[in-house]
Amino acid sequence: MLRKQLLNAGFSMLKEECITANVLKALDLDQERKSQLIKQKVPILLRNVFYYFAAMQGSEMYQSLSTGKVDYRCFALSKSV
């Protein structure tokens, strides 16, 4: 869907790459730091929202990335003027 929207907007697709595996690795490596920040700065009632937003391990977003339900894409685009 996003690809079609980009093409319909007049962009030419130079490159497209799925980078989900790299994103998951980065999320895993940054897990402890984000967890500590959320515990220190975010009220208990809002933490689940922050866990989702930060794609923390165990969150619905993290699971969606892990299972392929959601993926991260990197695009290189060109548009003539």
Rosetta constraint file for C-alpha pairs under 8 A:
AtomPair CA 1 CA 5 HARMONIC 6.29 0.50
AtomPair CA 2 CA 6 HARMONIC 6.17 0.50
AtomPair CA 3 CA 7 HARMONIC 6.28 0.50
AtomPair CA 4 CA 8 HARMONIC 6.00 0.50
AtomPair CA 5 CA 9 HARMONIC 6.12 0.50
AtomPair CA 6 CA 10 HARMONIC 6.76 0.50
AtomPair CA 6 CA 11 HARMONIC 5.71 0.50
AtomPair CA 7 CA 11 HARMONIC 5.02 0.50
AtomPair CA 7 CA 12 HARMONIC 6.33 0.50
AtomPair CA 7 CA 13 HARMONIC 7.40 0.50
AtomPair CA 10 CA 79 HARMONIC 6.30 0.50
AtomPair CA 10 CA 80 HARMONIC 7.93 0.50
AtomPair CA 11 CA 77 HARMONIC 6.04 0.50
AtomPair CA 11 CA 78 HARMONIC 5.47 0.50
AtomPair CA 11 CA 79 HARMONIC 4.75 0.50
AtomPair CA 11 CA 80 HARMONIC 7.77 0.50
AtomPair CA 12 CA 77 HARMONIC 5.63 0.50
AtomPair CA 12 CA 78 HARMONIC 5.06 0.50
AtomPair CA 12 CA 79 HARMONIC 6.12 0.50
AtomPair CA 13 CA 75 HARMONIC 7.29 0.50
AtomPair CA 13 CA 76 HARMONIC 6.41 0.50
AtomPair CA 13 CA 77 HARMONIC 4.98 0.50
AtomPair CA 13 CA 78 HARMONIC 6.66 0.50
AtomPair CA 14 CA 75 HARMONIC 7.53 0.50
AtomPair CA 14 CA 76 HARMONIC 5.29 0.50
AtomPair CA 14 CA 77 HARMONIC 5.40 0.50
AtomPair CA 14 CA 78 HARMONIC 6.81 0.50
AtomPair CA 15 CA 74 HARMONIC 7.91 0.50
AtomPair CA 15 CA 75 HARMONIC 5.63 0.50
AtomPair CA 15 CA 76 HARMONIC 4.93 0.50
AtomPair CA 15 CA 77 HARMONIC 7.08 0.50
AtomPair CA 16 CA 73 HARMONIC 6.84 0.50
AtomPair CA 16 CA 74 HARMONIC 5.69 0.50
AtomPair CA 16 CA 75 HARMONIC 4.62 0.50
AtomPair CA 16 CA 76 HARMONIC 6.52 0.50
AtomPair CA 17 CA 73 HARMONIC 5.62 0.50
AtomPair CA 17 CA 74 HARMONIC 5.16 0.50
AtomPair CA 17 CA 75 HARMONIC 6.61 0.50
AtomPair CA 18 CA 71 HARMONIC 7.01 0.50
AtomPair CA 18 CA 72 HARMONIC 5.86 0.50
AtomPair CA 18 CA 73 HARMONIC 4.56 0.50
AtomPair CA 18 CA 74 HARMONIC 6.35 0.50
AtomPair CA 19 CA 23 HARMONIC 6.31 0.50
AtomPair CA 19 CA 71 HARMONIC 7.62 0.50
AtomPair CA 19 CA 72 HARMONIC 5.47 0.50
AtomPair CA 19 CA 73 HARMONIC 5.66 0.50
AtomPair CA 19 CA 74 HARMONIC 6.64 0.50
AtomPair CA 20 CA 24 HARMONIC 6.12 0.50
AtomPair CA 20 CA 65 HARMONIC 6.84 0.50
AtomPair CA 20 CA 71 HARMONIC 5.44 0.50
AtomPair CA 20 CA 72 HARMONIC 4.84 0.50
AtomPair CA 20 CA 73 HARMONIC 7.20 0.50
AtomPair CA 21 CA 25 HARMONIC 6.25 0.50
AtomPair CA 22 CA 26 HARMONIC 6.23 0.50
AtomPair CA 23 CA 27 HARMONIC 6.12 0.50
AtomPair CA 23 CA 72 HARMONIC 7.43 0.50
AtomPair CA 24 CA 28 HARMONIC 6.15 0.50
AtomPair CA 24 CA 62 HARMONIC 7.81 0.50
AtomPair CA 24 CA 65 HARMONIC 7.34 0.50
AtomPair CA 24 CA 66 HARMONIC 7.36 0.50
AtomPair CA 25 CA 29 HARMONIC 6.22 0.50
AtomPair CA 26 CA 30 HARMONIC 6.15 0.50
AtomPair CA 27 CA 31 HARMONIC 5.91 0.50
AtomPair CA 27 CA 55 HARMONIC 7.25 0.50
AtomPair CA 27 CA 56 HARMONIC 7.12 0.50
AtomPair CA 27 CA 57 HARMONIC 7.96 0.50
AtomPair CA 28 CA 57 HARMONIC 7.37 0.50
AtomPair CA 30 CA 34 HARMONIC 6.31 0.50
AtomPair CA 31 CA 35 HARMONIC 6.02 0.50
AtomPair CA 31 CA 56 HARMONIC 6.52 0.50
AtomPair CA 31 CA 57 HARMONIC 7.31 0.50
AtomPair CA 32 CA 36 HARMONIC 6.22 0.50
AtomPair CA 33 CA 37 HARMONIC 6.32 0.50
AtomPair CA 34 CA 38 HARMONIC 6.11 0.50
AtomPair CA 34 CA 54 HARMONIC 7.68 0.50
AtomPair CA 35 CA 39 HARMONIC 6.20 0.50
AtomPair CA 35 CA 56 HARMONIC 7.85 0.50
AtomPair CA 36 CA 40 HARMONIC 6.11 0.50
AtomPair CA 37 CA 41 HARMONIC 5.86 0.50
AtomPair CA 37 CA 42 HARMONIC 7.80 0.50
AtomPair CA 38 CA 42 HARMONIC 5.16 0.50
AtomPair CA 38 CA 47 HARMONIC 6.79 0.50
AtomPair CA 38 CA 50 HARMONIC 7.22 0.50
AtomPair CA 38 CA 51 HARMONIC 7.99 0.50
AtomPair CA 39 CA 43 HARMONIC 7.83 0.50
AtomPair CA 39 CA 44 HARMONIC 7.90 0.50
AtomPair CA 39 CA 47 HARMONIC 7.79 0.50
AtomPair CA 42 CA 46 HARMONIC 6.48 0.50
AtomPair CA 42 CA 47 HARMONIC 6.08 0.50
AtomPair CA 42 CA 50 HARMONIC 8.00 0.50
AtomPair CA 43 CA 47 HARMONIC 6.46 0.50
AtomPair CA 46 CA 50 HARMONIC 6.62 0.50
AtomPair CA 47 CA 51 HARMONIC 6.06 0.50
AtomPair CA 48 CA 52 HARMONIC 6.24 0.50
AtomPair CA 49 CA 53 HARMONIC 6.16 0.50
AtomPair CA 50 CA 54 HARMONIC 5.88 0.50
AtomPair CA 51 CA 55 HARMONIC 5.90 0.50
AtomPair CA 51 CA 56 HARMONIC 5.12 0.50
AtomPair CA 51 CA 59 HARMONIC 6.22 0.50
AtomPair CA 52 CA 56 HARMONIC 6.38 0.50
AtomPair CA 52 CA 59 HARMONIC 5.39 0.50
AtomPair CA 52 CA 60 HARMONIC 6.38 0.50
AtomPair CA 52 CA 61 HARMONIC 5.70 0.50
AtomPair CA 52 CA 62 HARMONIC 7.61 0.50
AtomPair CA 53 CA 61 HARMONIC 7.58 0.50
AtomPair CA 55 CA 59 HARMONIC 6.08 0.50
AtomPair CA 55 CA 60 HARMONIC 7.59 0.50
AtomPair CA 55 CA 61 HARMONIC 5.17 0.50
AtomPair CA 55 CA 62 HARMONIC 4.79 0.50
AtomPair CA 56 CA 61 HARMONIC 7.68 0.50
AtomPair CA 56 CA 62 HARMONIC 6.03 0.50
AtomPair CA 57 CA 62 HARMONIC 5.71 0.50
AtomPair CA 57 CA 63 HARMONIC 7.59 0.50
AtomPair CA 58 CA 62 HARMONIC 6.39 0.50
AtomPair CA 58 CA 63 HARMONIC 6.62 0.50
AtomPair CA 59 CA 63 HARMONIC 6.28 0.50
AtomPair CA 60 CA 64 HARMONIC 6.09 0.50
AtomPair CA 61 CA 65 HARMONIC 6.28 0.50
AtomPair CA 61 CA 70 HARMONIC 7.98 0.50
AtomPair CA 62 CA 66 HARMONIC 6.13 0.50
AtomPair CA 63 CA 67 HARMONIC 6.10 0.50
AtomPair CA 64 CA 68 HARMONIC 6.05 0.50
AtomPair CA 64 CA 69 HARMONIC 4.88 0.50
AtomPair CA 64 CA 70 HARMONIC 5.25 0.50
AtomPair CA 65 CA 69 HARMONIC 6.18 0.50
AtomPair CA 65 CA 70 HARMONIC 4.95 0.50
AtomPair CA 65 CA 71 HARMONIC 5.73 0.50
